[in-house]
Amino acid sequence: MSGDRPSPLVIERILRDRQGIWQQIVAERDLNAMTGRMLASSAIALACYGAVLGAFHSPLMALTSALKLPLLFLVTLAICLPTLYLFNLVFGARLSVRQSLALVMVAITVTSMLAVAFAPISLFFLITAPDYGFFKLLNVAILTLSALVGLRFLTGGMQVLNDHGLLAPEAAQAQAQAQTQAQAPAQAVPAAVPAGTAPAAAPVAGQVAEPVAVPAGAAAAGSAGAVPNGATPDVASPAAQVPAQVPAQVPAQVPAQWAGQPAVASFPPGMLPPGYAQPQRPWGNPPARRAEPTQRPASMTLLYIWILLFGFVGTQLAWTLRPFFGDPGQDFAFFRSIDGNFYAEILRTIGNL
């Protein structure tokens, strides 16, 4: 799905085109409509799953659980969202309220849709193994797994926003400047001396430079082609200045201190003769720079702290809004008295198994 088409199945676009979702949140494009669709989809999915939870007790409990489970997630979001937004502002992030809400709603949508996908499995065990303790632990495990997957989407979205510089603007700007400088074209440098050849040196004062070796056949051919028979050779002609008989393989003039040493290009770094530098080839590719590890911004660290806070608030609120399952040994009640806590109840249930 390439476009953001109005559809109740917004989860399909989240799963198929998550990069498009992150880019839309970065650009703050049509966030109100997208957040509204995610809110409606999450509420419907959580209501369906809540009805399965309450069906263990009675149809009336199924109806109340279908109302309370969406309320649980939305109230937890309302309590914890201001903390996430202020955390980002304190540490220099540029997230708006709509962007923060859209990011968290992506996580809640994924959690609710994954939970309702497990609803047939929960209903199967409700029919075939109607044990209250096992059914409660099974659904707690389903909701925990679904929440972990949803929070994984939240951290992935925050990482994309960090890559676009919305969480650490100063670090992103410095990294962009470093990349611009690395990609700048190299300045022109003098051509390198080819490997295996010695650098030509100017004649020393008072010394006559020896002629460069020229094959006899090439010199004779050049002289014959340059001077016709019976004609006076042109003094300015290069062919006329080359003698017909020259010694074979007369080396070019090289300073005495460099005699017998390899060419400049083959010297190891740090061992070059004075006045010479390692040859550089501007036409070659510049050496690849090793990517510097990007530091995690403080907003990403505080995101994990906020996730823990969101989990604690959600579990405590779930304990306050109970019952969701409904103990078959007790009568129907919309709320129970607040005693104990969620974690002690889970440990007690595991011990009773």
C-alpha positions in Angstrom: 0.0 0.0 0.0 1.9 3.0 -1.2 -0.7 5.7 -0.3 -2.5 6.5 2.9 -6.0 5.5 1.8 -8.9 5.8 4.3 -9.5 2.2 5.6 -10.4 0.6 8.9 -7.5 -1.8 8.3 -4.8 0.7 9.2 -2.8 -2.2 10.7 -2.3 -3.5 7.2 -0.5 -0.3 6.2 1.5 -0.3 9.4 2.8 -3.8 8.8 3.3 -3.4 5.0 4.6 0.1 4.8 6.1 1.0 8.1 8.7 3.2 6.5 5.9 5.2 4.9 4.3 5.5 8.3 7.5 6.9 9.9 8.0 9.3 7.0 4.5 10.6 7.4 5.0 11.1 11.1 8.3 12.9 10.4 6.6 15.2 7.9 3.5 15.6 10.2 1.3 14.9 7.1 -2.4 14.0 7.8 -1.6 12.9 11.3 -5.1 13.6 12.7 -6.8 11.3 10.2 -4.3 8.5 10.7 -4.4 8.8 14.5 -8.2 8.7 14.4 -8.2 5.5 12.3 -5.6 3.9 14.6 -7.7 4.9 17.6 -10.9 3.4 16.2 -9.2 0.2 15.1 -7.5 -0.3 18.5 -10.8 0.3 20.4 -12.7 -2.3 18.2 -9.9 -4.9 18.5 -9.5 -4.5 22.3 -13.3 -4.6 22.7 -13.4 -8.0 20.9 -10.6 -9.4 22.9 -12.1 -8.1 26.2 -15.4 -9.9 25.3 -13.4 -13.2 25.1 -11.9 -12.5 28.5 -15.2 -11.8 30.2 -16.9 -14.8 28.5 -15.3 -17.1 31.1 -17.8 -15.7 33.7 -21.0 -14.6 32.0 -22.3 -12.7 29.0 -22.7 -9.6 31.3 -19.0 -9.8 32.3 -18.1 -10.2 28.6 -19.9 -6.9 27.9 -18.2 -5.0 30.8 -14.7 -6.4 29.8 -15.3 -5.3 26.2 -15.8 -1.7 27.6 -13.0 -1.7 30.2 -10.2 -3.2 28.1 -10.1 -0.3 25.6 -10.6 2.1 28.5 -7.5 0.6 30.2 -5.2 1.3 27.2 -6.5 4.8 26.5 -6.4 6.0 30.1 -2.9 4.7 30.5 -1.9 6.6 27.3 -3.5 9.8 28.7 -1.6 9.4 31.9 1.8 8.7 30.4 1.8 10.8 27.1 2.6 14.1 28.8 5.6 12.6 30.5 7.0 11.3 27.1 6.4 14.7 25.5 8.1 16.6 28.3 11.0 14.2 28.4 11.7 15.0 24.7 11.4 18.7 25.3 13.8 18.7 28.2 16.5 17.0 26.2 16.2 19.1 23.1 14.0 16.9 20.9 11.7 18.6 18.4 8.8 16.2 18.6 5.3 17.8 18.6 2.4 16.5 20.6 0.8 15.0 17.4 4.0 13.2 16.5 4.3 11.7 20.0 0.7 10.7 20.0 0.9 9.1 16.6 4.0 7.1 17.6 2.4 5.7 20.7 -0.8 4.9 18.8 1.2 2.9 16.3 2.4 0.8 19.3 -1.1 0.4 20.8 -2.6 -0.5 17.4 -0.1 -3.2 16.8 -0.6 -4.5 20.4 -4.4 -4.6 20.1 -4.4 -6.2 16.6 -2.0 -8.9 17.7 -4.1 -9.6 20.8 -7.3 -10.0 18.8 -5.4 -12.3 16.5 -4.8 -14.5 19.6 -8.5 -14.4 20.5 -9.4 -17.6 18.7 -6.7 -19.5 20.6 -7.9 -18.0 23.9 -11.5 -19.0 23.0 -10.4 -22.5 22.1 -8.9 -23.0 25.6 -11.9 -21.5 27.2 -14.1 -24.1 25.6 -11.8 -27.1 25.9 -10.0 -26.4 29.3 -12.2 -24.1 31.4 -9.7 -23.7 34.3 -9.8 -20.2 35.8 -6.1 -20.0 36.8 -4.8 -21.4 33.5 -7.1 -19.2 31.5 -6.0 -16.1 33.4 -2.2 -16.8 33.0 -2.7 -17.6 29.3 -4.3 -14.3 28.5 -1.8 -12.4 30.6 1.0 -14.0 28.6 -0.8 -13.1 25.3 -1.2 -9.5 26.3 2.4 -9.3 27.5 3.7 -10.7 24.2 1.5 -8.4 22.2 2.7 -5.4 24.2 6.3 -6.3 23.7 5.8 -6.4 19.9 4.0 -3.1 19.9 6.7 -1.4 22.0 9.2 -2.8 19.5 7.4 -0.7 16.8 7.6 2.3 19.1 11.4 2.1 19.5 11.8 1.5 15.8 9.8 4.7 15.0 11.8 6.7 17.5 15.0 5.5 15.9 13.8 6.7 12.5 13.0 10.1 14.1 16.4 10.2 15.6 18.0 9.5 12.1 16.1 12.5 10.8 17.4 14.8 13.6 14.2 15.2 15.5 15.5 13.7 18.8 19.1 15.2 18.7 19.1 18.2 16.2 22.7 19.3 17.1 24.2 15.9 16.6 22.3 15.5 13.3 23.6 18.8 12.0 27.2 18.1 12.9 26.9 14.7 11.2 25.5 16.3 8.1 28.4 18.8 8.0 30.9 16.0 8.4 29.3 14.0 5.5 29.4 17.1 3.3 33.0 17.7 3.9 33.8 14.0 3.3 32.0 14.1 -0.1 33.8 17.3 -1.3 35.9 16.8 -4.4 39.6 16.4 -3.8 41.8 19.3 -4.9 44.0 18.7 -7.9 47.5 17.5 -7.0 50.6 17.1 -9.2 50.8 13.9 -11.3 52.7 11.1 -9.6 55.9 9.7 -10.8 55.2 6.2 -12.3 56.5 3.3 -10.3 59.8 1.9 -11.5 61.1 5.2 -13.0 63.5 7.6 -11.4 62.7 11.3 -11.2 64.4 13.5 -13.8 66.9 15.9 -12.2 68.2 19.2 -13.4 71.9 19.2 -14.5 74.3 20.2 -11.7 76.2 23.5 -12.3 79.3 22.9 -14.3 78.3 19.5 -15.5 77.1 18.7 -18.9 74.0 16.5 -19.1 74.5 13.3 -21.0 72.1 12.5 -23.9 69.2 10.2 -23.2 69.5 6.7 -24.8 67.8 6.4 -28.2 67.8 3.2 -30.2 70.1 3.4 -33.3 67.4 2.3 -35.7 65.0 4.9 -34.4 67.6 7.6 -34.7 68.5 6.6 -38.2 64.9 6.4 -39.3 64.3 9.8 -37.8 67.3 11.3 -39.5 66.4 9.8 -42.8 62.8 10.9 -42.6 63.7 14.4 -41.5 66.6 15.2 -43.9 66.2 14.4 -47.6 69.1 13.2 -49.8 71.4 16.0 -50.8 69.7 18.5 -48.5 71.3 20.4 -45.7 70.1 19.3 -42.3 68.1 21.8 -40.4 69.9 22.8 -37.3 66.6 23.4 -35.3 65.3 19.9 -36.2 65.4 17.5 -33.2 66.2 14.6 -35.5 69.3 16.3 -36.8 70.6 17.0 -33.3 70.5 13.3 -32.4 73.8 11.5 -33.4 73.5 8.4 -35.4 75.8 6.5 -33.1 74.8 6.7 -29.5 75.6 4.3 -26.7 72.9 1.9 -25.9 71.0 2.2 -22.6 72.6 5.4 -21.3 70.7 6.1 -18.0 69.1 9.4 -17.3 71.0 11.6 -14.9 70.3 10.7 -11.3 71.9 12.3 -8.2 74.6 10.1 -6.7 72.9 9.8 -3.4 69.9 8.1 -5.0 71.8 5.8 -7.3 70.7 2.2 -7.0 67.6 3.1 -4.9 64.1 2.2 -5.9 61.7 4.7 -7.5 59.8 7.2 -5.3 56.5 5.3 -5.7 57.9 2.2 -4.1 59.3 3.8 -0.9 57.4 2.9 2.2 55.7 5.8 4.1 58.2 7.7 6.2 61.2 6.6 4.1 60.9 9.0 1.2 64.0 11.1 0.1 64.0 14.8 1.2 61.8 17.0 -0.9 59.6 14.3 -2.3 56.1 13.2 -1.2 54.2 10.0 -1.7 52.6 10.2 -5.1 48.8 10.9 -5.1 46.4 10.1 -7.8 43.5 12.6 -7.9 41.6 10.4 -10.5 41.4 7.5 -8.0 38.6 7.0 -5.5 39.2 8.7 -2.2 39.8 6.4 0.8 36.6 5.3 2.4 36.1 6.8 5.8 35.1 4.5 8.6 31.7 5.3 9.8 31.7 6.8 13.3 29.3 5.2 15.7 26.4 7.5 16.4 25.8 8.1 20.0 22.3 7.3 21.4 20.6 10.5 22.3 19.2 11.1 25.8 15.7 10.9 24.4 16.1 7.3 23.3 17.4 6.4 26.8 14.5 8.1 28.4 12.1 6.3 26.0 13.0 2.9 27.6 12.4 4.5 31.0 9.1 5.7 29.8 8.2 2.2 28.5 8.8 0.8 32.0 6.7 3.6 33.5 3.9 2.9 30.9 4.0 -0.8 31.9 3.8 -0.1 35.7 0.9 2.4 35.2 -1.0 0.0 32.9 -0.7 -3.0 35.3 -1.8 -1.0 38.3 -4.7 0.5 36.4 -5.7 -3.0 35.2 -5.7 -4.1 38.8 -7.9 -1.1 39.7 -10.4 -1.7 36.9 -10.7 -5.5 37.6 -12.4 -7.9 37.1 -11.7 -8.6 33.5 -12.0 -12.4 33.7 -14.5 -12.8 36.5 -13.9 -15.5 39.1 -16.6 -18.1 38.6 -16.9 -18.6 42.4 -18.0 -15.0 42.9 -21.0 -13.0 41.8 -20.9 -10.4 39.0 -19.4 -7.0 40.0 -18.4 -4.1 37.9 -15.4 -3.3 40.1 -13.7 -5.1 43.0 -12.3 -3.6 46.1 -8.7 -2.4 45.8 -6.5 -4.8 47.8 -3.2 -6.3 47.0 -1.5 -5.7 43.6 -1.3 -7.2 40.2 2.1 -8.9 40.6 1.1 -10.5 43.9 -2.0 -11.9 42.3 0.0 -13.4 39.4 2.4 -15.0 41.8 -0.5 -16.4 43.8 -2.1 -17.8 40.7 1.1 -19.5 39.6 1.4 -21.0 43.1 -2.2 -22.4 43.0 -1.5 -24.2 39.7 
